[in-house]
Amino acid sequence: MGHESCRLWDEDWREWVTDRARGLVLEIGAGDGVNLSYYHLDAQVIATEPDSESLELISEYEDNVTLAQADAENLPFPDGSFDAVVGTLVFCTIPDAARALQEVRRVLKPNGSLRLVEHVRASNRIGRALMQLANPVWHLMTGGCNINRDTLEAVRAAGFQVRQVNRQKMGLIVGIDAFK
């Protein structure tokens, strides 16, 4: 839920992140469900959150959406079962983001699409140092959000091929378009 406090993009990001999500789609960390109305009607979405309290926040969702309590580091789905995986400002809060990305890769079909909108650590040395200093307080204030993660590099390290990176907010918010 910590990713909820990190919203820094406009509605265009929601359209972008869900645009390639067709077939069977997994949304990691659905939060309050705000993305759910953006999916194409031909997408069958399984929206996950790690705890039942978070799932209860999603009061309205589309007919093509199923809610599931699932931890991103231990996804309860068979290998190669999803056509696409989507996440928005969620990998900053997952305790073991590298393991979660490996799980995402495991459950994606070959050539499956991964689209994320994430904030990432600053690219310059001073910005990175400031984020490192601020992170402990930020982490406590935002329910577990880490502002100093390099999610783009973590996606590459997990074995994904990155097609495109869109940057906003001085490069601190990125849209990552990748595939397995």
C-alpha positions as CSV (number, residue, x, y, z in Angstrom):
1,M,0.0,0.0,0.0
2,G,2.9,2.3,0.4
3,H,3.0,2.9,-3.3
4,E,-0.3,4.8,-3.0
5,S,1.4,7.8,-1.6
6,C,3.9,7.9,-4.5
7,R,1.4,8.9,-7.2
8,L,3.1,11.6,-9.3
9,W,1.8,11.0,-12.9
10,D,-1.3,11.9,-14.7
11,E,-4.0,9.8,-16.3
12,D,-1.9,9.3,-19.5
13,W,0.3,6.9,-17.5
14,R,-2.6,4.7,-16.6
15,E,-3.5,4.4,-20.3
16,W,0.1,3.7,-21.3
17,V,0.8,1.1,-18.7
18,T,-2.4,-0.9,-19.5
19,D,-2.3,-0.5,-23.3
20,R,-0.5,-3.7,-24.2
21,A,-2.2,-5.8,-21.5
22,R,-4.2,-8.2,-23.5
23,G,-5.3,-11.8,-22.8
24,L,-4.6,-13.0,-19.3
25,V,-3.1,-10.1,-17.3
26,L,-1.6,-10.0,-13.9
27,E,-1.6,-6.7,-12.0
28,I,0.9,-6.7,-9.2
29,G,-0.1,-4.5,-6.3
30,A,-3.5,-3.2,-7.5
31,G,-3.7,-0.7,-4.6
32,D,-7.1,0.9,-4.5
33,G,-7.9,-0.4,-8.0
34,V,-7.6,2.8,-9.9
35,N,-6.0,1.1,-12.9
36,L,-8.7,-1.4,-13.3
37,S,-11.1,0.7,-15.5
38,Y,-8.2,1.3,-18.0
39,Y,-7.8,-2.3,-19.2
40,H,-9.1,-3.3,-22.6
41,L,-12.4,-5.3,-22.4
42,D,-10.6,-8.3,-24.0
43,A,-8.2,-8.5,-21.1
44,Q,-8.9,-10.9,-18.2
45,V,-7.2,-9.3,-15.3
46,I,-6.1,-10.9,-12.0
47,A,-5.4,-8.0,-9.7
48,T,-3.3,-8.8,-6.6
49,E,-2.5,-7.4,-3.3
50,P,-0.5,-9.1,-0.5
51,D,-3.1,-8.7,2.2
52,S,-6.9,-9.0,2.4
53,E,-7.2,-5.5,3.9
54,S,-5.7,-4.0,0.8
55,L,-8.1,-6.0,-1.4
56,E,-11.0,-4.6,0.5
57,L,-10.1,-1.1,-0.6
58,I,-11.0,-2.1,-4.2
59,S,-14.7,-1.5,-4.0
60,E,-15.6,-1.3,-7.7
61,Y,-14.0,-3.1,-10.5
62,E,-14.8,-4.3,-14.0
63,D,-16.4,-7.6,-14.9
64,N,-13.2,-8.8,-16.5
65,V,-11.2,-8.4,-13.2
66,T,-10.6,-11.0,-10.5
67,L,-9.1,-10.1,-7.1
68,A,-6.5,-12.3,-5.6
69,Q,-4.5,-12.1,-2.4
70,A,-0.9,-12.8,-3.5
71,D,2.6,-11.9,-2.4
72,A,4.7,-10.8,-5.4
73,E,7.7,-12.7,-4.2
74,N,5.7,-16.0,-4.2
75,L,3.1,-15.8,-6.9
76,P,0.6,-18.7,-6.7
77,F,0.3,-19.1,-10.5
78,P,1.7,-21.7,-12.9
79,D,4.8,-21.0,-15.0
80,G,4.1,-19.2,-18.3
81,S,0.4,-18.5,-17.5
82,F,0.1,-14.7,-18.2
83,D,0.3,-12.8,-21.4
84,A,1.1,-9.5,-19.6
85,V,2.1,-8.2,-16.2
86,V,1.4,-4.6,-15.1
87,G,2.5,-2.6,-12.1
88,T,2.4,1.0,-11.0
89,L,4.6,2.3,-8.3
90,V,4.7,-1.0,-6.5
91,F,8.2,-2.3,-6.8
92,C,9.3,0.4,-4.5
93,T,7.4,-1.3,-1.6
94,I,8.1,-5.0,-2.3
95,P,10.6,-6.2,0.3
96,D,12.5,-8.4,-2.2
97,A,11.9,-6.7,-5.6
98,A,14.5,-8.8,-7.4
99,R,12.7,-12.0,-6.3
100,A,9.4,-10.5,-7.3
101,L,10.7,-9.7,-10.8
102,Q,12.0,-13.3,-11.1
103,E,8.5,-14.5,-10.1
104,V,6.9,-12.2,-12.7
105,R,9.3,-13.6,-15.3
106,R,8.4,-17.1,-14.3
107,V,4.6,-16.6,-14.7
108,L,4.9,-14.7,-18.0
109,K,4.5,-16.6,-21.3
110,P,7.5,-16.4,-23.7
111,N,7.5,-12.9,-25.2
112,G,5.0,-11.8,-22.5
113,S,4.7,-8.1,-21.9
114,L,5.9,-6.3,-18.7
115,R,4.8,-2.7,-18.3
116,L,5.7,-0.8,-15.2
117,V,5.5,2.8,-14.0
118,E,8.0,3.3,-11.2
119,H,10.0,6.0,-9.6
120,V,13.7,5.3,-9.7
121,R,16.7,6.7,-8.0
122,A,18.4,9.8,-9.4
123,S,21.0,9.4,-12.1
124,N,23.4,12.0,-10.7
125,R,25.7,11.4,-7.7
126,I,24.3,14.2,-5.6
127,G,20.7,13.2,-6.2
128,R,21.5,9.5,-5.3
129,A,23.2,10.6,-2.1
130,L,20.2,12.7,-1.1
131,M,17.8,9.9,-1.8
132,Q,20.0,7.5,0.3
133,L,19.9,9.9,3.2
134,A,16.1,10.6,2.9
135,N,15.1,7.0,2.3
136,P,14.8,5.8,5.9
137,V,12.4,8.6,6.8
138,W,10.5,8.4,3.5
139,H,10.2,4.6,4.0
140,L,8.5,5.1,7.4
141,M,6.3,8.0,6.2
142,T,5.0,6.3,3.1
143,G,4.3,2.8,4.4
144,G,7.3,1.1,3.0
145,C,8.1,3.0,-0.2
146,N,11.8,3.1,-1.1
147,I,12.8,6.1,-3.2
148,N,16.4,4.9,-3.9
149,R,15.8,1.7,-6.0
150,D,17.0,1.3,-9.5
151,T,14.0,-0.6,-10.8
152,L,15.0,-0.3,-14.4
153,E,18.3,-2.0,-13.8
154,A,16.5,-4.6,-11.7
155,V,14.2,-5.4,-14.6
156,R,17.2,-5.9,-16.9
157,A,19.0,-8.0,-14.2
158,A,15.9,-10.3,-14.0
159,G,16.4,-11.1,-17.7
160,F,13.8,-8.9,-19.3
161,Q,14.4,-7.2,-22.7
162,V,13.6,-3.5,-22.4
163,R,11.9,-2.2,-25.4
164,Q,11.3,1.4,-24.3
165,V,11.8,3.7,-21.3
166,N,9.7,6.8,-20.9
167,R,10.9,9.4,-18.4
168,Q,8.9,12.0,-16.6
169,K,9.5,14.2,-13.5
170,M,13.2,14.9,-14.2
171,G,13.7,11.2,-15.0
172,L,12.6,10.1,-11.5
173,I,9.4,8.5,-12.8
174,V,9.9,5.9,-15.6
175,G,7.6,3.9,-17.8
176,I,9.3,0.6,-18.5
177,D,8.1,-1.4,-21.5
178,A,9.8,-4.8,-21.5
179,F,9.2,-8.4,-22.5
180,K,10.3,-11.9,-21.5
